[in-house]
Amino acid sequence: MERPAFQMTLAAMLGVVACIAVNFWLFRLGVFWGILGLNVTKHVVTAYLCQVLGVDRQRPSEPATARVLAKPAPEVPIP
């Protein structure tokens, strides 16, 4: 049986709850701090989702490209 594409772990759920709590606390300090906290939370959640869903992951069927190194030129003795 295949695992679903997105499955939230307990640590991820605790992270979401912590972000929400921090955002509420920042809005109590002021609107600027609240909006700044929302912006940071948005970027963190987006990065986590991209990592979990494998947005930039290479397909296993693609052959790996090998890097070819050039041979060093032979040393010529200086007369």
N, C-alpha and C positions, 0 to 999 in steps of 0.2 A: 504494500500500500504506500502510495506516495504522500510525502508531507505537503501540507498546503503551502502556497507561495509565501504567505505572510502569517506568521504565528508569533504573537507577542509573549515574551517570557515574563516571569515575575519581576525580574530586575528592570525590564523595560517599563512595566506597569508602575513600579515604584518611582522610576525616573520621571514618568509623565505626571504622577501625583506630586512629586517634589517640584517640578517646573510650575505646575498650577499654583501650588502653595507659595512659591517664591514670587510669582507674578502678582498674586493677591497682596502679598506683603509690600512689593515695590509700588503698587498703585496706592497703598496707604501713605507712602512717602511723598508721592506726587505723580502727576500725570506723565511728566517727562520720563521719570524712572520706570513707570509702568509700561510705557510704550517701548522704551529701550529693552526692558525685560522680555516683552512679547517678541520683539525682533530677534533677540538672541535665542529664545525658545524656538521660534519658527525655523531658524537656521539649523539648530541642533536636531530637531525632529526631522527636517528634510534630509539632512546628512545621514541620520540613522535609517530612514526608510530607503534611501538610495543604496546603502550598504546591505541591508537585509534583502531587498528585492534583487540585488545584483545588477544594477543599472549598467555599470561599466565592466562587468565580468566577461572574460573571454569564453567563447564556446569551446567545449572540449573537442569537438570534431575538427576544429581548425588546426592545421599543422603548425607546429612551432617553427618560427623562422630562425635559422642559425646565423650567427654573425661570422663572417669570414674575415680573418685577420691577414693582412698582407705580410709577406715574408720580408724580413729586414734585408736591406741591401748589403751585399758582402763588403766587408771592410777592405779598403785598398790601402796598402802601406804607403806612407808618404816618404819619398826618397830624400 
